[in-house]
């Protein structure tokens, strides 16, 4: 059976890039609107077209990118990070073209850069790539590796290079530590998202990250521990902090002027640059859970960040990323015990989450407010998506509650408050008392309500 190692969407051409395990990792192009339609596949091009791997233990990540050569622009490129298998090519990082050009064929590697090839170091470092993304003209790869034959402990690194770097001269690595002692040392999955206003303020107040705004991008990463397999953790790294550290690493090698002038490398500069442990970027306050976190995705609801954390047991935990983050629930869906794959994806509206497993993809809503039918059960969820719509008597998202912008007409679930009768006047002596005045804890006198008392 063929395994799919890499699926990427090329929206500009309405194409799905599919890389599997057959023929040592050859890829194909399919119609994104009809994935049954095969647009390109060839198993006659030899080693130059091997992108993924036939070995299950070898991880592959990729991101769509571009390239410029001889004034020709190539908007259809694939930047790939891949570990090394016994029958694979030695390229750790490669740039693959998605069209024929000159001597290049589809999926050919168009950059020959020995600096980021595995051979002869493959048995020493054991790269395990987990995530790739691009931002601000850079391509980033997130992976773990060892430090050499004598040290088998894993360390997590993020590498960065310029998207249009034709020799990978700008390739630089930064070590990421999760916890003060780096107990959680091996990356499993990652996601880039905005933190929302509330988490950004909390991160700024912690003095760990420098100033963080709601519009900043943050890398959310799940880790496991070599020394304690029973727990795992999630750590956060603002992209601004990552880039600042990378500049420090480059600056340790060159003068200040050279840092700015050769931000994307030059042939006379030694490359790649890998950071020492003393340059590591640390998150000293990880979110720790029992079990093995295998996936992460983060969304923002009304300024509050919510993390969805996939596990090895097949659950997806929901975490409100506040100053004191806590697991408040689990995503809907049948738990069959299969591990959640590292890719958790939202739909375009962020109303639903796609949970991927080895043989199954499940689409679930990010919230299930409507299932709670009274205020107490609604607020007891502590779900940032939900609140009690007082005037309609139902549990909803804020935008689904009429007049929710008025004070205390929509009671946010994490605040743990419901409308209660505080007093009534006059105190009735019989059930025939014609008039009864009720005072509520959250409703002002200026906001009259008609109540039915049963």
C-alpha positions as CSV (number, residue, x, y, z in Angstrom):
1,X,0.0,0.0,0.0
2,X,1.3,3.5,-0.9
3,X,1.6,6.0,1.9
4,X,1.1,9.7,1.3
5,X,4.0,11.6,2.9
6,X,3.3,15.0,1.5
7,X,0.1,16.8,0.3
8,X,0.4,20.5,-0.8
9,X,-2.0,22.8,-2.5
10,X,-0.8,25.0,-5.3
11,X,-3.7,27.4,-5.5
12,X,-2.3,29.5,-8.4
13,X,-2.6,26.5,-10.7
14,X,-5.4,24.7,-9.0
15,X,-3.1,21.8,-8.4
16,X,-2.6,19.3,-5.6
17,X,1.0,18.0,-5.1
18,X,1.0,14.4,-3.9
19,X,4.2,12.7,-2.8
20,X,4.0,9.1,-1.7
21,X,6.2,6.1,-0.8
22,X,6.2,4.2,-4.1
23,X,9.2,4.3,-6.4
24,X,11.4,5.8,-3.7
25,X,9.2,8.9,-3.1
26,X,8.0,10.1,-6.5
27,X,5.3,12.8,-6.6
28,X,2.4,13.5,-8.9
29,X,0.2,16.5,-9.7
30,X,-3.6,16.2,-9.5
31,X,-6.5,18.5,-10.3
32,X,-7.4,20.2,-7.0
33,X,-11.1,20.5,-8.1
34,X,-11.1,16.8,-9.0
35,X,-8.3,14.8,-7.3
36,X,-9.2,11.7,-9.3
37,X,-7.8,13.5,-12.3
38,X,-4.0,12.9,-12.7
39,X,-2.3,15.8,-14.4
40,X,1.3,14.6,-14.1
41,X,3.2,11.5,-13.1
42,X,6.4,9.9,-14.3
43,X,8.5,7.0,-12.9
44,X,11.1,7.2,-15.7
45,X,13.1,10.3,-14.6
46,X,15.4,8.5,-12.1
47,X,16.8,9.7,-8.9
48,X,16.5,13.4,-9.7
49,X,12.7,13.1,-9.2
50,X,12.8,11.3,-5.8
51,X,11.2,13.8,-3.4
52,X,9.8,11.8,-0.5
53,X,10.9,8.4,0.9
54,X,9.9,4.7,0.8
55,X,10.7,4.4,4.5
56,X,8.1,5.1,7.1
57,X,10.5,6.5,9.6
58,X,11.7,9.3,7.3
59,X,9.6,12.5,7.7
60,X,9.1,14.9,4.8
61,X,7.7,18.5,4.9
62,X,7.3,21.1,2.2
63,X,6.0,24.6,1.3
64,X,5.2,26.3,-2.0
65,X,7.8,28.9,-2.9
66,X,9.3,30.8,-5.9
67,X,12.6,31.2,-7.6
68,X,14.3,33.7,-10.0
69,X,16.9,32.6,-12.6
70,X,18.2,34.6,-15.5
71,X,15.4,37.1,-15.0
72,X,12.8,34.3,-15.3
73,X,10.4,33.9,-12.4
74,X,9.4,30.5,-11.3
75,X,6.2,30.8,-9.2
76,X,5.7,27.0,-9.2
77,X,8.4,25.6,-6.8
78,X,8.4,23.3,-3.8
79,X,10.8,23.8,-0.9
80,X,11.3,20.4,0.8
81,X,12.9,19.2,4.0
82,X,13.5,15.5,4.4
83,X,15.4,13.2,6.7
84,X,17.6,10.4,5.2
85,X,16.6,6.9,4.4
86,X,18.9,4.1,3.3
87,X,17.7,4.3,-0.3
88,X,17.2,8.1,-0.5
89,X,19.2,10.9,-2.0
90,X,21.4,12.9,0.4
91,X,19.6,16.2,0.2
92,X,18.2,17.4,3.5
93,X,16.9,20.6,1.9
94,X,15.9,20.8,-1.8
95,X,14.0,23.1,-4.1
96,X,11.8,21.3,-6.7
97,X,10.5,22.7,-9.9
98,X,6.9,22.0,-10.9
99,X,7.3,22.6,-14.6
100,X,9.8,21.6,-17.4
101,X,12.4,24.2,-18.0
102,X,15.6,23.6,-20.1
103,X,17.3,20.5,-18.7
104,X,15.1,20.5,-15.7
105,X,12.1,18.1,-15.5
106,X,9.1,18.3,-13.2
107,X,10.1,17.7,-9.6
108,X,13.8,18.0,-10.5
109,X,16.0,19.6,-7.8
110,X,17.2,22.9,-9.2
111,X,19.8,23.9,-6.6
112,X,22.9,21.9,-5.9
113,X,24.1,23.0,-2.4
114,X,26.3,20.6,-0.6
115,X,26.1,22.7,2.6
116,X,22.7,21.2,3.5
117,X,23.2,17.6,2.3
118,X,23.2,14.7,4.7
119,X,26.1,12.7,3.4
120,X,28.5,11.9,5.2
121,X,26.7,13.1,8.3
122,X,23.5,11.2,8.1
123,X,24.3,8.7,10.8
124,X,25.5,11.4,13.1
125,X,22.6,13.9,13.2
126,X,19.4,11.9,12.3
127,X,17.3,14.9,11.2
128,X,13.5,14.5,11.7
129,X,11.6,17.3,9.9
130,X,8.2,18.2,11.3
131,X,7.0,21.5,9.8
132,X,7.7,24.0,7.1
133,X,6.3,27.5,6.4
134,X,7.3,30.8,4.8
135,X,7.0,34.4,6.0
136,X,8.4,37.7,5.0
137,X,10.5,36.4,2.1
138,X,12.0,33.5,4.2
139,X,11.4,29.8,4.2
140,X,11.5,28.1,7.6
141,X,12.0,24.4,8.5
142,X,11.4,22.9,12.0
143,X,13.2,19.7,12.9
144,X,15.0,17.7,15.6
145,X,18.4,16.2,15.3
146,X,21.2,14.8,17.5
147,X,24.5,16.6,18.1
148,X,26.6,13.7,16.9
149,X,27.5,10.1,17.3
150,X,28.6,10.5,21.0
151,X,25.4,12.4,22.0
152,X,22.2,10.7,21.0
153,X,19.9,13.2,22.8
154,X,17.6,15.1,20.4
155,X,17.5,18.9,20.2
156,X,15.0,21.0,18.3
157,X,16.0,23.5,15.7
158,X,14.4,26.0,13.4
159,X,16.3,26.9,10.2
160,X,15.7,29.9,8.0
161,X,16.8,30.8,4.5
162,X,15.8,33.3,1.9
163,X,13.1,32.1,-0.4
164,X,15.0,33.2,-3.5
165,X,18.4,32.1,-2.3
166,X,20.1,30.3,-5.2
167,X,22.8,28.6,-3.2
168,X,21.3,28.3,0.3
169,X,24.0,30.7,1.5
170,X,21.5,32.3,3.9
171,X,20.7,29.0,5.7
172,X,20.9,29.5,9.5
173,X,19.8,27.3,12.4
174,X,18.5,28.3,15.8
175,X,18.0,25.9,18.7
176,X,14.6,26.0,20.4
177,X,14.4,25.0,24.1
178,X,11.1,24.1,25.8
179,X,11.3,24.5,29.6
180,X,14.2,26.1,31.5
181,X,16.1,22.7,31.4
182,X,15.0,21.9,27.9
183,X,13.3,18.8,29.2
184,X,10.9,18.7,26.3
185,X,13.5,18.4,23.6
186,X,11.9,16.7,20.5
187,X,9.5,18.6,18.2
188,X,6.4,16.8,17.1
189,X,4.2,19.4,15.4
190,X,3.8,23.1,15.0
191,X,1.5,25.8,13.8
192,X,1.9,29.5,13.0
193,X,-1.0,31.9,14.1
194,X,-1.7,35.2,15.7
195,X,-1.9,35.1,19.5
196,X,-5.0,37.3,19.9
197,X,-5.1,40.3,22.1
198,X,-5.4,38.5,25.4
199,X,-2.6,36.0,25.0
200,X,-0.3,38.7,23.4
201,X,-0.8,40.9,26.5
202,X,-0.1,37.9,28.8
203,X,3.1,37.0,26.8
204,X,4.3,40.6,27.1
205,X,3.7,40.8,30.8
206,X,5.7,37.6,31.3
207,X,8.9,39.4,30.2
208,X,9.9,36.2,28.4
209,X,9.2,37.2,24.8
210,X,9.6,41.0,24.7
211,X,6.6,43.0,23.5
212,X,4.0,40.9,21.6
213,X,1.0,42.3,19.8
214,X,-2.2,40.6,18.6
215,X,-1.1,41.0,15.0
216,X,2.3,39.3,15.6
217,X,2.8,35.7,14.4
218,X,3.7,33.1,16.9
219,X,5.1,29.6,16.4
220,X,3.2,27.1,18.6
221,X,5.2,23.9,19.0
222,X,4.4,20.5,20.7
223,X,7.3,18.6,22.1
224,X,8.0,15.2,23.7
225,X,10.7,14.4,26.2
226,X,13.5,11.8,25.8
227,X,13.7,11.5,29.6
228,X,10.0,11.4,30.4
229,X,7.9,9.8,27.6
230,X,4.8,10.0,29.8
231,X,4.3,13.7,29.4
232,X,4.6,16.3,26.6
233,X,4.4,20.0,26.3
234,X,3.5,23.0,24.1
235,X,5.8,26.0,23.9
236,X,5.4,29.4,22.1
237,X,7.9,31.4,20.1
238,X,7.1,34.8,18.5
239,X,8.4,34.9,15.0
240,X,9.8,38.3,15.8
241,X,12.0,36.7,18.6
242,X,13.1,33.9,16.3
243,X,14.3,36.4,13.6
244,X,16.0,38.5,16.2
245,X,17.9,35.5,17.5
246,X,18.9,34.5,14.0
247,X,20.3,38.0,13.4
248,X,22.3,37.6,16.6
249,X,23.8,34.3,15.4
250,X,24.8,35.9,12.1
251,X,26.1,38.9,13.9
252,X,28.4,36.6,16.0
253,X,30.1,35.6,12.8
254,X,30.2,38.9,10.9
255,X,30.4,42.6,11.5
256,X,27.2,44.6,11.9
257,X,27.4,45.9,8.3
258,X,27.8,42.5,6.9
259,X,24.8,41.2,8.8
260,X,22.6,43.8,7.0
261,X,24.4,43.6,3.6
262,X,24.4,39.8,3.4
263,X,21.2,38.9,5.1
264,X,20.5,36.4,2.3
265,X,24.1,35.2,2.0
266,X,26.9,35.4,-0.5
267,X,29.3,32.9,-2.1
268,X,32.3,33.9,0.0
269,X,30.4,33.4,3.3
270,X,30.7,30.1,5.1
271,X,27.4,28.2,5.2
272,X,25.3,26.9,6.8
273,X,25.4,28.5,10.2
274,X,24.2,26.4,13.1
275,X,23.7,28.0,16.5
276,X,25.4,27.0,19.7
277,X,23.3,26.1,22.7
278,X,24.0,29.5,24.3
279,X,22.1,31.2,21.5
280,X,19.0,29.0,22.1
281,X,15.6,30.7,22.2
282,X,13.7,29.5,25.4
283,X,10.2,29.2,26.5
284,X,10.5,28.6,30.2
285,X,6.7,28.2,30.9
286,X,5.4,25.4,28.8
287,X,1.9,23.9,28.9
288,X,2.5,20.3,30.1
289,X,0.0,17.5,29.7
290,X,0.1,13.8,30.4
291,X,0.4,11.6,27.3
292,X,1.8,12.3,23.9
293,X,0.8,15.5,22.0
294,X,1.1,14.8,18.3
295,X,-0.5,17.8,16.6
296,X,-1.4,21.5,17.2
297,X,-3.6,24.1,15.6
298,X,-4.5,27.5,17.1
299,X,-7.5,29.8,16.4
300,X,-8.6,33.2,17.9
301,X,-12.1,33.8,19.2
302,X,-13.0,37.3,20.4
303,X,-9.3,38.1,21.1
304,X,-8.8,34.8,23.0
305,X,-6.4,32.1,21.6
306,X,-7.6,28.5,21.6
307,X,-5.3,25.6,21.0
308,X,-6.4,22.3,19.6
309,X,-3.9,19.6,20.6
310,X,-4.0,16.2,18.9
311,X,-2.8,13.2,21.0
312,X,-1.4,9.7,20.4
313,X,-4.6,8.2,21.8
314,X,-6.8,9.9,19.1
315,X,-8.2,12.7,21.2
316,X,-8.1,16.4,20.3
317,X,-7.8,18.5,23.5
318,X,-9.1,22.1,23.6
319,X,-7.0,24.6,25.6
320,X,-7.8,28.2,26.4
321,X,-4.4,29.9,26.1
322,X,-4.8,32.5,28.9
323,X,-2.3,33.6,31.6
324,X,-3.2,30.2,33.2
325,X,-3.8,27.9,30.3
326,X,-5.9,24.8,31.0
327,X,-7.6,22.0,29.0
328,X,-11.3,22.8,29.1
329,X,-12.7,20.1,26.7
330,X,-12.3,17.8,23.8
331,X,-13.3,18.2,20.2
332,X,-16.3,16.3,19.0
333,X,-15.8,13.1,17.1
334,X,-15.4,9.4,17.7
335,X,-12.2,8.4,19.5
336,X,-11.0,5.2,17.9
337,X,-7.5,5.1,19.5
338,X,-5.5,6.0,16.4
339,X,-2.8,8.6,16.6
340,X,-3.8,12.1,15.4
341,X,-1.4,13.1,12.6
342,X,0.7,16.2,12.9
343,X,-1.5,18.2,10.5
344,X,-4.6,19.7,12.1
345,X,-6.3,22.0,9.7
346,X,-9.1,24.6,9.8
347,X,-11.6,25.2,7.0
348,X,-11.5,28.6,5.4
349,X,-14.1,30.0,7.8
350,X,-12.4,28.5,10.9
351,X,-15.7,27.1,11.9
352,X,-14.5,23.5,11.5
353,X,-11.4,21.5,12.2
354,X,-10.1,18.6,10.1
355,X,-8.6,15.8,12.2
356,X,-6.3,13.5,10.2
357,X,-5.3,10.0,11.2
358,X,-3.6,7.2,9.3
359,X,-6.8,6.0,7.6
360,X,-9.4,8.6,8.4
361,X,-10.1,12.3,8.1
362,X,-12.8,13.8,10.3
363,X,-14.4,17.2,10.1
364,X,-15.7,18.5,13.4
365,X,-17.0,21.9,14.5
366,X,-14.7,24.0,16.7
367,X,-17.5,24.4,19.2
368,X,-20.7,22.8,20.3
369,X,-22.4,25.5,22.3
370,X,-25.9,24.6,21.2
371,X,-25.7,21.2,22.9
372,X,-26.0,22.9,26.3
373,X,-29.6,23.8,27.2
374,X,-29.3,25.8,30.4
375,X,-27.0,28.6,31.6
376,X,-25.2,26.5,34.3
377,X,-24.1,23.8,31.9
378,X,-23.2,26.4,29.3
379,X,-20.8,28.3,31.5
380,X,-19.4,25.2,33.2
381,X,-17.7,24.3,29.9
382,X,-15.4,27.4,30.2
383,X,-15.4,27.4,26.4
384,X,-14.1,30.8,25.0
385,X,-16.4,30.2,21.9
386,X,-19.6,30.0,24.0
387,X,-21.8,32.1,26.3
388,X,-25.3,32.2,27.6
389,X,-27.7,34.3,25.5
390,X,-29.9,35.7,28.3
391,X,-32.8,37.0,26.2
392,X,-33.1,33.9,24.1
393,X,-32.3,31.3,26.7
394,X,-29.7,29.4,24.8
395,X,-26.0,28.7,24.6
396,X,-24.4,30.4,21.6
397,X,-21.4,32.1,20.1
398,X,-21.6,35.8,20.7
399,X,-22.4,36.7,17.0
400,X,-25.3,34.3,17.1
401,X,-27.0,36.1,20.1
402,X,-29.3,39.1,19.3
403,X,-28.5,42.2,21.3
404,X,-25.2,40.6,22.5
405,X,-23.5,43.9,22.4
406,X,-25.7,45.1,25.3
407,X,-24.3,44.7,28.8
408,X,-24.9,41.3,30.4
409,X,-27.2,40.0,27.6
410,X,-24.5,37.4,26.6
411,X,-22.6,35.8,29.5
412,X,-19.2,34.5,28.4
413,X,-18.7,30.9,29.5
414,X,-15.2,31.2,31.1
415,X,-16.6,34.0,33.4
416,X,-18.7,31.3,35.1
417,X,-21.7,33.6,35.8
418,X,-25.5,33.2,35.3
419,X,-28.4,35.5,35.9
420,X,-29.9,34.8,39.4
421,X,-32.7,36.3,41.5
422,X,-31.0,38.3,44.3
423,X,-34.2,39.6,46.0
424,X,-37.9,40.0,45.5
425,X,-40.3,42.6,46.9
426,X,-42.7,42.6,48.6
427,X,-42.2,39.2,50.2
428,X,-45.5,37.5,49.4
429,X,-47.7,36.3,52.2
430,X,-49.9,34.3,49.8
431,X,-49.8,33.2,46.2
432,X,-52.5,35.9,45.5
433,X,-50.0,38.8,45.8
434,X,-50.7,40.7,42.5
435,X,-47.3,42.4,42.0
436,X,-43.8,41.0,42.6
437,X,-40.6,42.9,41.9
438,X,-37.5,40.8,41.2
439,X,-33.9,42.1,41.4
440,X,-31.3,40.2,39.3
441,X,-27.6,40.1,39.8
442,X,-26.5,41.0,36.3
443,X,-29.5,43.0,34.8
444,X,-29.7,46.8,35.5
445,X,-32.9,48.6,36.4
446,X,-32.7,50.6,33.2
447,X,-32.9,47.5,31.1
448,X,-36.5,46.3,31.7
449,X,-37.4,42.7,31.0
450,X,-40.7,40.8,30.9
451,X,-40.3,37.7,33.0
452,X,-42.4,34.6,33.2
453,X,-42.2,33.0,36.6
454,X,-43.5,29.4,36.7
